[in-house]
Amino acid sequence: MVYRILSITWANIPVHYALWMLMVYLTDVWKLNLTDAAAIVSVFFGLLTILQSVMLFSTHGLLGNYPVLMGSIFAYCVGMGFLTMSTPPVLAKATGTCSGYQPECIGESQRILFYIALALCALGTAGKAVSLRAFLLEQLGENAISPSIWSLQRYALILFKAAAVLGFSYISPWSLWFGVPAICYTVAAFIFLSGSCTYKYVKPEGSPITTLFRVFAASISKLFYRLPTDALQLYNISDPGIQCLPHTNGLRCLDKAAIILPDQTLEQQLRNTWRLCSVAEVEATKFVIRKFPLCMTYILGGVLTSLSYTYFLEQAKTMNNKVGNLRIPLAVFLWFQFEAREQFQKIYHIFVNWGWGSEAKPSAPRVGVAVSIILGVLCTITAAKVESRRLAMVKIYSLAGETEEKIPMTVFWLLPQYLLLGAADGMFGKSLEDYYNRHFEPESTSYMISAVNLMHGLGCISNILIVYVVSKVSQLGNKVSWFQDTLNKSRVDKYYWTLSWLLAIAFVLFVVISLWYAYRRSKEEAQTVYVERTVAYVRGELIYGTTITMGNRRSNNIIAMLPSFG
């Protein structure tokens, strides 16, 4: 059964490599100008990550993992099929158009199919990303998956990545470029469906994001009630198995969600979860709201990632990709980027567990995010330097016009910027995962990472806005815009320098906001009343001991001595 499920991940590799080349398809076949093609691709990949938040809520709160996974597989198959059909030769006879890979051979029906295909592929990718691993754990259990299965998965991914990179080097027609991955994914879908009778359906247990709406609704319903002076009078649940955030004094308006009304019994109020929330739920909501300004600094991470499948790829297309008689497929750079990301995730793990010991310092995730921003700055600076050199070669060999001649400059000049981009992605993702694992339960952690993906997707789409603003600013004083129809006529190197400055500003903002959060947290911890209830049986009697800490003052008090209840 496990191999039927994992076949979906294996078939996803050639699909991802095919979709990664969309920028080249739009500029070579559709003959779109540089910025229009980059805008379409950026919207697609941005939508892909934004939809993960929606699909995650649907998985946990409405449908469950199996229906979402089934729907995403179906959407992926249909989307790749439509994408293949949108290429000129496939429907040339049915639409009465020519079969060449030229813009005049693309009719209105092919364009509609293309955009529908992108929407379905984005939906399928998002659904698979949030449900596949959880579905696998539902079927086998966390402890039932042996290390040999994960080892097989690791080696299988390496094999399929190598096969995809080498296989695409021999595929030239775009109909086959999209068609072969579509066939592979369809075969994997049938393999997955062959085990449908053996899969078990687990009902969704509810979405943690519902807690946020419950806290807002409960606090609004008690808007005119006065908060008690003692935070211990608020409703809370003491569960030793759950690590809850301590009560804080900020955002006091949300504390009203935990007020216990005097005119009703606690049992009556607990029946309506939209009227009464625990302190732990309120604090989790506060934590999310407080982290929103910090998440805004992650938007530029999405802008940086969007360079991989837009302007970086367009650079590679114009450069010499041959080593002797061997033609290097451009998809190899995606492989290098993925490998750099995985290796830097391991480096972060070693950094935390060996550099700071088993009890890692709380500042480790923040340091990791800061390092990822620095790597992003180095990536854009490297890209600017390489692009300046490439444009110099364009000028020397007079290749600025409409020509398909390759620049006599090896494509491996782009390798450092792809490696730095993968390193930044890996360090960033692993740091945030570590940070949220320290503060949230696994279900809530997935939502926090999904919120980061939301910012990342907005960053991919905001790349369009940044390019537009930079283009308009560069035209001030009757100057030529940095962005022209083709890459050889543009000054993308100046755009890279602009991004490096923006990332440097984001780094400063991140450090300032992080220090401010650390200061606020230490201040709140010094002023917050902590209550630690311990239960001990002494001579058949139950003693509730309470330890109260305020600032540096600490006292112990026996609240009550009650008879044992058996």
N, C-alpha and C positions, 0 to 999 in steps of 0.2 A: 504493500500500500504506500509506503513512504516514497518509493521510486516513482509511482504515478504522480504524487504531489510535487516532487522535486523536478519532474520533467518540465513543469511550467517555468521554473527558474532557468533551466538550461535553454529552453526555446526562446526565452526572453532576450538572451544575449545577442543573437543576430538581428532581432528586431530593433534593439537599442542602437546597435551599430548602424543600421539602415536609417533610422530616424535622425541620427546624429549628423547625417550628410544632407539634411534638408536645405541648408544654406546654399550648397553647391548646386543642388537641383534647381532651386529658384533662380539663381543667377545665370546658370548655363542654359536651362531649357526655357524657363519663363522669361528670361532676359530682364528680370527686375533690376532696378538700380540697387546700390549697396544698402542704403538705409531702409528701403521698403522690404527687402528680403530679410534683413536682420530684425525688423519689427515683427514680421510674421512668425519667425522662428522663436523670438524672445517671448511673444505672447503664448505660443504653444507650450514651451517648457515652463514658463511661469504659471500658466493655468494648470499644468500637470502637478506642480507642487501645491498650489492653492487648493485644488480639489481634494487633496489628502485629508484636510481638516473636515470637509463635508462627509467624505466617505468614512472617516473614523467615527464620527457621530452616528452615522447610519448603521455602522457595524455594531457598536456597543449599545446604542439606544433603541434601535428599531428592528433590524433584520437579523443580525448575527453574522458570523464569519463566512459560513458556507454560501448563503445566498449572494452576499456581496462578491465573494470570489467567483462564483459562477457567472454573475452578471458582468464582472470585469473581464473574464476570459472571453465571453461572448462579444463584448464591445471591442476587445482587442482584435479578435478574429475578423469581425466585420470591418473594423477600421482599417486594418492592413489590406483586406480585400478591396475596399473602396480606394485606398491609396494606390494600389496596383492598377485598378481600372481607370484611375485618373490620368495615367501616363498616355501619351498620344497613340501608340500603336494598338492598344488593347481594344478601344471602342471606336477606332477610326471608321470602320464600315458602318457601324450602327449610328454614329453621329454625322457621317458624311464629311469628315475632316480628313486631312492628310495624316500620314503615319510617322512623319519625321519628328525629331525632338527639337521643334522650333515653336516659338510663341504663336505663330499663325495656325499651328496644328492643334492648339488647345482650345476647345470650344467651351461654351458656357456650362454645359453639363459636366465636363471634366473638372472645371473649376469648382462647381458646387460639390462634386464628389470629393475633391481634394480637401475642402474645408470641413466637410462632414467627417471625413476620415481622421483629420487631426483632432477634432473634438472627441470622437470615439476612442482614439488611441490615448488621449490624455485621461479620459474617464477610466479606461481599462488599466492604465498604468497606476493611477491613484488608488483604485480599488484593490489591485493586487498588492501594492506596497503596504497597505494597512491590514490586510486580512490573511495573506498567505502563510506567514510564519505563525500567527496565532492559530490558524486552522490546523497547521501541522502539529502544534502542541496540544490542541484539543483532541486530535485523533490518537496520538501516541503518549501524551503526558510529558511533563518537563523532565522527569527522571528516566522515562522509558527510552529516550533517544540516546543510543550508545555513542561513544566517541568515534567508533568506526563509521557511523553514518555521516557525522560531520566531516570526517576525513575524506570520505568518498565524495561528499558535496564539494569540498575544497578542490580536490583534484579534478573533478568533473567540470567545475567552473573554469579552471585553468585550461583544460583540454578544449572546451567549447569556445573560450575566448581566442585561443590560438587558431582553431579551425575557422572561426568567423573572420579573423584578421587575414589569414591566408586565402580563405575562400573568396572574400570580396575583392582581392587583387586580380582575380580572373573573371570578374563580372563587370561588363561594360554597359549593356543596355539597362536603362533605368527601370523598365518593366520587370526585368529579372532581379534588379537590385532590391526592389520592394516585394516582388513576387515570391522569391525563394524564402525569405524570412516569414512571409505570410503562410506559406505551405508548412514550414517547420512548426510554426505556432499552432496551426490547425491540427496537425498530427499530434502534438503534445496535448491539445485540448481533448481530442478523442481518447488518448491514453488516460487522461485524468478522469474523463467521464465514465470510462470502463469500470472504475471502482466506486461508482456512485452508490451502489447497493450496500457497500461495506462501510461507507462513511457514516458517522454519527452526527446528528444535528444538535448543537448546544444553543439553547435559547439565550438571547442577550440579557445580561444582568443589569443593564442600565448604564448610562454614560456619565462619567465624572463631571462633564461639562454642565450637566443638569444642576449640579450643586451650585455653580455660579449664579444661575438664574433663580434658584430657590433662595439663595442668600439675598439677592436683590429684591425679590418679591416680598420676602419676610420683613426685611428692613423697611421697605416702603409701607407695608401694611401697619407697621408700628412707628410710623414717622413721628407721631405726636406723643409717644410715650417717653418718659424720662429714663435715662440710663441709671442703673444703680451705681452708687459710689464705690462699691466693692465688686471687683470683677468676678469674685467667687460666687456671686449670686446669679451669674449668667448660667445658662444651661450648657452642660458639657458632659462628655462621655469619657470615662477613664478606662482605657483598654491597654493593658501592658504589651499586647502584641503589635500595637500600632504606634509608630513614632510620630507624634503630633507637633505642630509648630506651637511655641508658647504664645500666650496672649500678649498683644502689643497695644499701645495706646494710640497709634495712628489710625486714621480712617474710622473714627469712633461711630460714625453714622451707621456703619455696617454691623456694629456690635448689637444694634437694636434687634437684629434677626434672632439673637439668642436670649432675648428678654423672656422670662417666665411670667405670664400674666397672672395677676392675683385672683381674678374672678373665675378662673377655670382650674381644674386639677391638671397635673402634669400629664396624666394618661390621656385626658381629652385633647390636650394640645399636641401630643405626639402623634395623634391620628392624622393630623394635617401637616405633612412635612413642608408644605409651602408657607406655613405660618411660624414654624419654629425650627431653627437650625442650631447645631452645636457650635461651641467656640472653635473647635478644630476646623469645622467647615468654613466658618467666618474667616479664620486666619489663613486658610488656603486661598480663599478669594482675595484677601488683602495681598497675599504674596504675588498672585497673578497680576493684580493691578499695579503693584509697585515695580514689577519687572517690565512693564510695558515700555517705559522710556528707554530702558536698556536694550530691549528688543528692537527698538527703532534703529539702533546703530548697526543691526545685522542686515539692513536692507542693502547696503553697499556690497555685502557678501554675495547677494544674488546678482548684482550688476557685474561683479567680477566673474562669477561662474558663467554668465551668459556669453562672455568673450570666447569661451571654449568652442561653442558651436556656431559662432557668428564670424567675428573679425579674425580670430586666430585661424579658423578653418579657411577663410577666404585668403589669408596670407599663404597658407600651405598650398592652396590650389595653384597659385601663380609661380611657385618655386620648383626647382628641379627635384623630383622625387625618385631619381634613379641612382642606384649604386652599381656601377658597371652596366651590365645588361638586365639587372634585376630591378623591377619597378616596385617601389615601396608603397603599399596602400596607405592612404591618409588615415584610415581607421586605426593604424598602429599607435597614433598619438593619443587616442582615447584609451587604449590599453595602457600606455605609459602613465596617463593621468590617473587611472584607476589603481594601478600598482603603487604609485606614490601616495595616494590617499590611504590605501590599506597599510602601507609600511609606516606612515606617520601616525596612524591610529595605534599601532603596536608601540611606537616610540613614546607616545603619550602614556600608554599603560605602563611601560617600563619606568618612565619618568615619575609616575605617581607612586608605584609600588616599591621601587628600589631607590629612587632618589630621595624620597621623603619617608620611607618606611611603610610598614603596613597600615599605620594610622596616618593616612595622608592628610596634609593640612587643608583647611577649608579653602584656601586661596588657590589651590591647584587648578580648578576649572577656569578661574578668571585669568590666571597666567597663561593657560592654554589658548583661550580666546585672544588674548593680547598677542601671543606669538603668531597665531593664524593671521591676524591683521597685518603684522609685520611681514609675514611671508607674502601676503597679498600686495603690499607695497613693493616688495622686491620683484614680484611677478610683473606688475605693470611697468616698472622701470626697465626690466629686462626686455619686455615686449616693445617698449618705446625705442630702445637702443637697436634692437634687431630690425624694427620697421624702418628706422632712419637709414640703416645700412641697406635694406632692401630697396628703398626709394632712390638711394644713391646709385644702385645698380640699374634701376629703371631709367634713370637719367642718362647714365653712361651709354646704355645700349638702345636708347630711344624707344622704349616699350610702353610709353604712356598712352598711346592710342589704342584703338580697338584691335587687339591682337590676342591670339591664344598661345603665342610663343612663351615658353618657360623662361624665367629669369635664371641666368647662370649662377645660381646661389643655392646650395644644398638645403633641402627642407629641414634637415636636422638642426639648423640654427634655431628652430622653434622648440626644440626639445626642452631646453631649460625653463621656458615659461610654462609649458604644459606640466612639467614636474613640480614647479613651484605652485601652480594652481591646484594640482592634486594634493600637495602637501598642506596647503592652506585649508582645503575642504576637509581633509582627514583630521587635522588638528582641531578645527572648529567644531565638527560634528561630534567627535569623541569627547571634547571638553564639555559641551552642553549636555550630552548624555550622562556624563559623570555628575555634573552639577545637579541635574534634576533627579537622578537616582538617589542622591543624598537627602533630598527634601520631600520627595513624594513617593507614594506607592506606585507599583508598576503601571496600573491603569491610568493614573494621573500623569505619570511621566510621559506616556505616549502622547497625551494631549499637549503637554508643554513643548515637546519636540515638534509636534504638529503645528503649534503656534509659531515656532521658529521657522518651520517650512513655509508657513503662510507669509512671514516677512521675507523669506528668501524668494518666494514666487513673486511677491510685489516688487522685489528688487530686480528680478529678471524683466518684468514688464516696465518698471521705471527706467530701465536702460533706454527705452524709446524716448522718454521725456528728456533724459539727460542729453542724449544725442541731439534732440531738437533744440534744446536751450543752447548747447555748445555751438551748434551750427549757426544759430541766429547771432550769438555773441561774436563768433569769429567773422561775421560779415559786417560788423560795425566799422565805420570809416571806409565804406565801399570796397572792402577787401573780399577776397574769394573765400567761400565757405570751405571749411576743412573736409566736408563730406561731399563728394561728387558721385557721378554715376558708377564709376568703377574704383577699385581699390588703388590702382596705379595712379589715378588722378587725385586721390584724396590724401589728406594728411592725418591718418589715423594715429601716427606716432604722437602728435600733439594731444589727441584725445586720450591716449594712454598716460601721458604726463598729467593731464587734468585728473584722471582717475587716481593716480598716485597721490596727488595732493588731497583729494577728497578722502581717500583711505587714511592718510596721515591725520586729517582733521577728525575722522571717525575714531582713530586710535586715541587721540587726546580726549575726546568726549567719553569714550568708553572708560578710560582710566579715571577721569574726574567723576563720572557717575558711579563707578565701582567704589571709589574711595568714599563718596558721599553715602552710599548704601552701607558700607562697612561702619562708618561713623554713626549713622542713624541706628544701625543694629546694636552696636555696643552701648549707645545711649539708652535705647529702649530696654536692653537687657539689664542695665543698671537701675532702671526705674520700675521694672515689671515685677509683680508679685508672683512668685512661683510656689505652687502648692504640690507637694509630693505626698501622696497618700500611701501609706504602707500598712499591710494587714499582717497581724501576728496573733497567733493563738497562745495565750498564757493561762495555764490552769483552767482550761475549758471556757475562758472568756475571750471575746473578740475585742481587740484594742485598735482603735483608729488613731494612728499617730500622724500628725501633720507638721511638716517642716516649712516654715515661711521664711523667704529670703527677700529682703528689700534693700537694694544697694549692697552694702557690705555688712548689714546687720542680719543676724541669723538667730532664730529661736525655735525651740521645740515645745510643742504643746499637745497635751492629750485632750482631744475634743470630747470624746465620750467613751464610756465603757458600757457595752451592751452585752446581753447574754448571747451565747452562741446559738445559732439556728441549725445545729446538727452537723 
